[in-house]
Amino acid sequence: MTGRVDGGGGVTSRAEGGGGVAGRAAAPGRAERVLVVRLDSDGDVRLAGPAVRALAADDGVGRVDLLVSPAGAHAAALLPEVGEVLVFAAPWSGYRPPPVDAPAVQALVADLAARGYDRCLVLTSFHQSPLPMALLARLAGVPFVAGTS
């Protein structure tokens, strides 16, 4: 299933398989929802596969979703452990990042908040910072955010 969250160039989602996540226990009777973020090209998204698999293998995790850039969407679709692929054209990432689109950023925060993630893992390259996405995840109410580059 693919659905546009905003009318501009913001968030698109595609439902896929199932997944899971580790760590802090979710509310009783509810498995954790985890968001992995890799806002790069297909090759970089494929390199996130082992992290996605490790999270999905955890018994406490009910679902692992993946947030990627349009350039990484095709590779994200190949990762079977991903519950849903979200696509966002981040204005801070890529060789030629798109201009800042405040409504698209606000739509992303609202969409992430509505999904109720328990954890977020932001993966980046050495020349990027996980901080912009980490801030958006916290604004969306994600209680635990980790980032690495």
Disulfide bonds with the S-S distance in Angstrom:
none
